[in-house]
Amino acid sequence: MTANAGAQGMSGKPVQPGPDVPVYVISVAAELTGLHPQTLRAYDRIGLVKPGRTGGGGRRFSWHDIEMLREVAELTANGIGLEGVRRILDLENRVTALRLRVTELEQEVAVTQIAHERALKNSMGQNRNLPVIRPATHAVTVWRRGRI
């Protein structure tokens, strides 16, 4: 078996781990990110990245962790402090979560509109008062009171 040989699927092709599977040891993660292993340990201690752990306590980084560490390296290279980096990453995560929620709500509205249209068609000729649903607008208003 060669050093590159890994697990193989039923088709005989190598199985690639998913982006959230912690498989990279700290030395490989350091090489892939261009950061020193001690820097990776420090980022883990302060919570910028949360690698998986082996039974013996060794860190295992996922591809998602590697990408996050690259982003941290880029931000710090541009002069942003670690607290600023933490805040930026937190805001990016919130934006991602909000985008997913907006998509879910848009899908719910679409399903509701279809159900409403079907109900209107089924009620033709009957004396039913169904509300009119206006086309969806794509505006979002965010109200904030103080700090979140």
Secondary structure, 3 states (H helix, E strand, C coil): CCCCCCCECCCCCECCCCCCCCCEEHHHHHHHHCCCHHHHHHHHHCCCCCCEECCCCCEEECHHHHHHHHHHHHHHHCCCCHHHHHHHHHHHHHHHHHHHHHHHHHHHHHHHHHHHHHHHHHCCCCCCCCCCCCCCCCCCCCCCCCCC
